[in-house]
Amino acid sequence: MREQLIKLIPEFELIKDSGLKDKVLRVWEKALKLRGMQPEDMLRMPFTLLIKPCPANFVEHTRGVVQVSYAAAQALQKVYADKIPINMEYLLAGA
């Protein structure tokens, strides 16, 4: 299952801390197992039920959130340097 998750959401690989990445992937695996789902099921799952028709699936939404969060953090680091410390590992894990 882990390999399927990484294939669907390659942004997991942005997390360099192997222990943290393992924890994040275990949470995803556990959530999918609790729902009786496989990773590819997320490709058919809308990211919200509030928009009909929903323009993106859960995987697309998750990837977009990670990429936007990562780019915003990089921009903040470029502008503010050490004035605003950002734990990129936690940011990526949360996104």
Buried (B, 14 or more C-beta within 10 A) or exposed (E): EEEBBBEBBEBBEBBEBEEBBEEBBEEBBEEBEEEEBEBEBBEEBBBEEEEEEBEBBBBBBBBBBBEEBBEEBEEBBEEEEEEEEEEBBEBBBEB
